[in-house]
Amino acid sequence: MKRMILAATLALAVLGAAGPTAAADVEGKIKSVEVNQRVLTLEDGTQLYWTESVTVTEAVKSGALVRATYEDQGGQFVLTSLEVLE
């Protein structure tokens, strides 16, 4: 019985540590956009990757001010939304 409780406790601890990825926001000017690699780099060096679920228009270009929401997925910042501010 003790082993069963210990195993269940350890399983819950592992699942809790690998919990959901929190979203973060960033605002900044775009330094470069690499369409083939689906990555945009902000002037501060932050690299944001996008998937098919995020629309990247012609307004997303060097010098544009953007507000982005992203998730850290294994050290890679993946966009969940992108808004051009100017």
Secondary structure, DSSP 8 states (H G I E B T S, - for coil): -HHHHHHHHHHHHHHHHT----EEEEEEEEEEEETTTTEEEETTS-EEE--TTS---TT--TT-EEEEEEEEETTEEEEEEEEE--
